[in-house]
Amino acid sequence: MNRLAGPRRAWLFNRRVGLALLWTLLVVAVALAVNIAGIHVVGGVEGWQHWLQAHAGHFLVWRLCLYGATAYGWWWMRRRLLRRGREPFRATHQRLLRTEIAAVISVLALEASQLMRHG
């Protein structure tokens, strides 16, 4: 076994990674529980789909608030990263710009798919 393989996998056993995975699992479990409870409350999958479509506007507002909070967090993190200056400014700026463009394209694609699905 290669001695260098150990440090490369050290991130897997990191406490932060473990907590992030635990929180992700918790969020998925809560979402699954809400969906199952919703299906039972409205009487079936068709009723749940109808309820979701009827409240699509509320979910749009929720997503916009979530995007706004994420953008604020990103802006805050971006300022800290650029102020820290451990890397050359140009390299950091280019990396952040690529990430920002990818995030905006992802959000636009997600919202476009929602718009096409629900008209």
N, C-alpha and C positions, 0 to 999 in steps of 0.2 A: 504494500500500500504506500502511496506517495505521501510524504510528510507534509506537503503543501495542501493536500486535500482537506486536512483538519481545519485550518483557519478559514478556508473558503466556506465551509459549512457552519462556521461558528454563529453566523447570523440566524440560523435556523433555531438555535437554542437560546437566543437572546430573549431577555424578559420582555422587552418592548414588542418584539415580533409575536411572542406568545400572547400578550395582552391584546394586541391588534387582532390576532386571529380569534381570540375569545370574544371580543366585542363584535366582530363580524359574524361569528356564529350566533351570538345572542340576537343581533338585529335580524338575521335571516329567520331564526326561530320565532321571534315576535311577529314578523311579517307573515309567516306561515300560519301561526295561530290566529292572527286577525282574519286572514282569508278563510280559514276553516270555520271560524266563529261566524263570519259574515254569511257564508254559504248556508249555515244552519239557521241563522236568524231570518233570512229572507226566503227560506224554503227550498233552496236548490241552486245549482250553478246558473241556470237561466235567469233566475231572479237576481242573483249576485251580479251578473253581467249587466242586466238592465239597471240596477242601482248604480253601478260604476259609471255607466254611460250617462245617467241622469245627473250625476254629480261631477261630470268631467270638468266643468268650470271651476269648481272648488279645488280640484286636484291641480289645475293649471295655475291657480293662484299659489297653492302650496309649493309647486315646483319653482315658480318665479321667486318666491321668498327663499327657497333653498339655494337657488342659483345666486341670488344676491348675497346671502350669507357666505357662500363659498367664494364668490368673487372678492368680498371684503377680506376674508381670511387669506386668500391668495395675495391680495395687494399688501397686506400686513407682512406676510412671509417674504414677499419679493423685496420690499424695502429693507427688511432685516438682512436678507441674503446679500443684497447689493452693498449695504453699509459695512458688512463684515469684511468684504474684500480679500478673502483668502486666495481667490483665483483671479486671473486677469479679467478685467471688466468686460472686455469684448466677448470672451468665451462664455462668461456667465450670462451676459445679456443675450447672446445668440441662443443659448440653451433654454433660457426662460421664454424667449420669443417663440421658439419651436413648440414648447410645452403649451403656451397660451393659445397658439393657433390650433394645435391638436384638440385642446379642450373646447374651444369655440366651435370647431367643426363637429366634434362629438355631440355637443348640446344641440346644435342646429339639426344634425341628423336624427337625434332622438325626438326632438319636437316635430320635425317633418314627418317622421314615421307615425307619431301620434295623430297628427293632422290628417294624414292620408287614411289612417285606419278609421277615424271617427268623422271624417268629412268636415 
